[in-house]
Amino acid sequence: MTIKEILATAIAIFQLLTAEGCAGINAPINTETSETTSTTAAEEVTAVTRITDFESIVIEENTTAPEERGYEILRTESGVRLSYYAFEGFPDNIISDEYLEYRVEGGSDLYEKIISLANEYGVADWNGFNESSDMLDGGGFTFRAVINGEKMRAYGSNAYPQGFFDFKRAIHEILKNGNW
């Protein structure tokens, strides 16, 4: 069971135990039939997109310090190549061998591990994320990917999709330690 499914189930149970879940004062009433209508939180949670294949996943981050970091995950003929880039300053393109810090290449076992992590942290559901917070510390990210044959993009300025930091941390551990 995924985190989204667990949360949706917990919210639905909570609503059932509260007045709102039992057609209380917050539930809209259909005046023609005097019936209450409402949707449960479980119905409002969107379906999780399962990843079965990917060509590329790229995450670029910037911070208030003039520092940029980038993760590039590419499918290769034999499996997958993970790269981590870092640069102090603001280069035009952080994803360049000039800024390469770590690189790991692996076969189908690493490819399957990346798919597993991406599904665990809901990476495909980041598509379309475009949020910012009022905090003005300058941190943000750009996400580009081709997953299940679909081009995906997401952006954030001091706002990140659910699972972002956990996925990034898991990828970084593979890069630093070579364990998968």
Contacts in CASP RR format, 6 or more apart in sequence:
PFRMAT RR
TARGET T0000
AUTHOR 0000-0000-0000
METHOD contacts of the structure
MODEL  1
MTIKEILATAIAIFQLLTAEGCAGINAPINTETSETTSTTAAEEVTAVTR
ITDFESIVIEENTTAPEERGYEILRTESGVRLSYYAFEGFPDNIISDEYL
EYRVEGGSDLYEKIISLANEYGVADWNGFNESSDMLDGGGFTFRAVINGE
KMRAYGSNAYPQGFFDFKRAIHEILKNGNW
1 9 0 8 1.000
2 48 0 8 1.000
2 120 0 8 1.000
2 122 0 8 1.000
3 162 0 8 1.000
4 45 0 8 1.000
4 48 0 8 1.000
4 122 0 8 1.000
5 45 0 8 1.000
5 48 0 8 1.000
7 45 0 8 1.000
8 41 0 8 1.000
8 42 0 8 1.000
8 44 0 8 1.000
8 45 0 8 1.000
9 42 0 8 1.000
11 40 0 8 1.000
11 41 0 8 1.000
11 42 0 8 1.000
12 40 0 8 1.000
12 41 0 8 1.000
12 42 0 8 1.000
14 41 0 8 1.000
15 21 0 8 1.000
15 40 0 8 1.000
15 41 0 8 1.000
16 22 0 8 1.000
19 25 0 8 1.000
19 26 0 8 1.000
20 26 0 8 1.000
20 27 0 8 1.000
20 38 0 8 1.000
21 27 0 8 1.000
21 38 0 8 1.000
21 40 0 8 1.000
23 36 0 8 1.000
23 38 0 8 1.000
24 36 0 8 1.000
27 36 0 8 1.000
27 37 0 8 1.000
27 38 0 8 1.000
28 36 0 8 1.000
28 37 0 8 1.000
28 38 0 8 1.000
29 35 0 8 1.000
29 36 0 8 1.000
29 37 0 8 1.000
30 36 0 8 1.000
30 37 0 8 1.000
46 125 0 8 1.000
48 119 0 8 1.000
48 122 0 8 1.000
48 124 0 8 1.000
48 125 0 8 1.000
49 122 0 8 1.000
49 124 0 8 1.000
49 125 0 8 1.000
49 127 0 8 1.000
49 147 0 8 1.000
49 148 0 8 1.000
50 119 0 8 1.000
50 124 0 8 1.000
51 115 0 8 1.000
51 118 0 8 1.000
51 119 0 8 1.000
51 123 0 8 1.000
51 124 0 8 1.000
51 147 0 8 1.000
51 148 0 8 1.000
52 115 0 8 1.000
52 148 0 8 1.000
53 75 0 8 1.000
53 115 0 8 1.000
53 147 0 8 1.000
53 148 0 8 1.000
53 149 0 8 1.000
54 73 0 8 1.000
54 75 0 8 1.000
54 114 0 8 1.000
54 115 0 8 1.000
54 118 0 8 1.000
54 145 0 8 1.000
54 146 0 8 1.000
54 147 0 8 1.000
54 148 0 8 1.000
55 74 0 8 1.000
55 75 0 8 1.000
55 146 0 8 1.000
55 147 0 8 1.000
55 149 0 8 1.000
56 72 0 8 1.000
56 73 0 8 1.000
56 74 0 8 1.000
56 75 0 8 1.000
56 144 0 8 1.000
56 145 0 8 1.000
56 146 0 8 1.000
57 71 0 8 1.000
57 72 0 8 1.000
57 73 0 8 1.000
57 114 0 8 1.000
57 118 0 8 1.000
57 123 0 8 1.000
57 143 0 8 1.000
57 144 0 8 1.000
57 145 0 8 1.000
57 147 0 8 1.000
58 70 0 8 1.000
58 71 0 8 1.000
58 72 0 8 1.000
58 73 0 8 1.000
58 95 0 8 1.000
58 142 0 8 1.000
58 143 0 8 1.000
58 144 0 8 1.000
58 145 0 8 1.000
59 70 0 8 1.000
59 71 0 8 1.000
59 141 0 8 1.000
59 142 0 8 1.000
59 143 0 8 1.000
59 168 0 8 1.000
60 68 0 8 1.000
60 69 0 8 1.000
60 70 0 8 1.000
60 94 0 8 1.000
60 95 0 8 1.000
60 141 0 8 1.000
60 142 0 8 1.000
61 68 0 8 1.000
61 69 0 8 1.000
61 70 0 8 1.000
61 139 0 8 1.000
61 140 0 8 1.000
61 141 0 8 1.000
62 68 0 8 1.000
62 69 0 8 1.000
62 90 0 8 1.000
62 138 0 8 1.000
62 139 0 8 1.000
62 140 0 8 1.000
62 141 0 8 1.000
63 137 0 8 1.000
63 138 0 8 1.000
63 139 0 8 1.000
63 140 0 8 1.000
64 137 0 8 1.000
64 138 0 8 1.000
64 139 0 8 1.000
65 88 0 8 1.000
66 88 0 8 1.000
66 89 0 8 1.000
66 90 0 8 1.000
67 86 0 8 1.000
67 87 0 8 1.000
67 88 0 8 1.000
67 89 0 8 1.000
68 85 0 8 1.000
68 86 0 8 1.000
68 87 0 8 1.000
68 89 0 8 1.000
68 90 0 8 1.000
68 91 0 8 1.000
68 94 0 8 1.000
69 84 0 8 1.000
69 85 0 8 1.000
69 86 0 8 1.000
69 94 0 8 1.000
70 84 0 8 1.000
70 85 0 8 1.000
70 86 0 8 1.000
70 94 0 8 1.000
70 95 0 8 1.000
71 82 0 8 1.000
71 83 0 8 1.000
71 84 0 8 1.000
71 85 0 8 1.000
71 168 0 8 1.000
71 171 0 8 1.000
71 172 0 8 1.000
72 81 0 8 1.000
72 82 0 8 1.000
72 83 0 8 1.000
72 85 0 8 1.000
72 95 0 8 1.000
73 80 0 8 1.000
73 81 0 8 1.000
73 82 0 8 1.000
73 83 0 8 1.000
73 114 0 8 1.000
73 171 0 8 1.000
74 80 0 8 1.000
74 81 0 8 1.000
74 83 0 8 1.000
75 111 0 8 1.000
76 105 0 8 1.000
78 105 0 8 1.000
78 106 0 8 1.000
78 107 0 8 1.000
78 108 0 8 1.000
79 105 0 8 1.000
79 106 0 8 1.000
79 107 0 8 1.000
79 108 0 8 1.000
79 110 0 8 1.000
79 111 0 8 1.000
80 105 0 8 1.000
80 106 0 8 1.000
80 107 0 8 1.000
80 110 0 8 1.000
80 111 0 8 1.000
80 114 0 8 1.000
81 103 0 8 1.000
81 104 0 8 1.000
81 105 0 8 1.000
81 106 0 8 1.000
82 102 0 8 1.000
82 103 0 8 1.000
82 104 0 8 1.000
82 105 0 8 1.000
82 110 0 8 1.000
82 114 0 8 1.000
82 171 0 8 1.000
82 174 0 8 1.000
82 175 0 8 1.000
83 95 0 8 1.000
83 100 0 8 1.000
83 102 0 8 1.000
83 103 0 8 1.000
83 175 0 8 1.000
84 100 0 8 1.000
84 101 0 8 1.000
84 102 0 8 1.000
84 103 0 8 1.000
84 172 0 8 1.000
84 175 0 8 1.000
85 94 0 8 1.000
85 95 0 8 1.000
85 96 0 8 1.000
85 99 0 8 1.000
85 100 0 8 1.000
85 101 0 8 1.000
86 99 0 8 1.000
86 101 0 8 1.000
87 94 0 8 1.000
87 99 0 8 1.000
91 99 0 8 1.000
102 175 0 8 1.000
102 176 0 8 1.000
103 175 0 8 1.000
104 110 0 8 1.000
104 174 0 8 1.000
104 175 0 8 1.000
104 178 0 8 1.000
109 180 0 8 1.000
110 174 0 8 1.000
110 180 0 8 1.000
113 174 0 8 1.000
113 180 0 8 1.000
114 171 0 8 1.000
117 123 0 8 1.000
117 167 0 8 1.000
117 170 0 8 1.000
117 171 0 8 1.000
118 124 0 8 1.000
118 147 0 8 1.000
118 167 0 8 1.000
120 167 0 8 1.000
121 162 0 8 1.000
121 163 0 8 1.000
121 164 0 8 1.000
121 166 0 8 1.000
121 167 0 8 1.000
121 170 0 8 1.000
122 162 0 8 1.000
122 163 0 8 1.000
122 167 0 8 1.000
123 145 0 8 1.000
123 147 0 8 1.000
123 167 0 8 1.000
124 145 0 8 1.000
124 147 0 8 1.000
124 148 0 8 1.000
124 152 0 8 1.000
125 161 0 8 1.000
125 162 0 8 1.000
126 143 0 8 1.000
126 152 0 8 1.000
126 154 0 8 1.000
126 161 0 8 1.000
126 164 0 8 1.000
127 145 0 8 1.000
127 147 0 8 1.000
127 150 0 8 1.000
127 152 0 8 1.000
127 153 0 8 1.000
127 154 0 8 1.000
128 152 0 8 1.000
128 153 0 8 1.000
128 154 0 8 1.000
129 143 0 8 1.000
129 154 0 8 1.000
129 155 0 8 1.000
129 156 0 8 1.000
129 161 0 8 1.000
130 154 0 8 1.000
130 155 0 8 1.000
130 156 0 8 1.000
131 156 0 8 1.000
131 157 0 8 1.000
131 159 0 8 1.000
132 156 0 8 1.000
132 157 0 8 1.000
132 158 0 8 1.000
132 159 0 8 1.000
133 157 0 8 1.000
133 158 0 8 1.000
133 159 0 8 1.000
134 158 0 8 1.000
135 158 0 8 1.000
136 158 0 8 1.000
137 158 0 8 1.000
138 157 0 8 1.000
138 158 0 8 1.000
139 157 0 8 1.000
139 158 0 8 1.000
140 156 0 8 1.000
140 157 0 8 1.000
140 158 0 8 1.000
140 159 0 8 1.000
140 160 0 8 1.000
141 154 0 8 1.000
141 155 0 8 1.000
141 156 0 8 1.000
141 160 0 8 1.000
141 164 0 8 1.000
142 153 0 8 1.000
142 154 0 8 1.000
142 155 0 8 1.000
142 156 0 8 1.000
143 152 0 8 1.000
143 153 0 8 1.000
143 154 0 8 1.000
143 155 0 8 1.000
144 151 0 8 1.000
144 152 0 8 1.000
144 153 0 8 1.000
145 151 0 8 1.000
145 152 0 8 1.000
145 153 0 8 1.000
146 152 0 8 1.000
154 161 0 8 1.000
173 179 0 8 1.000
174 180 0 8 1.000
END
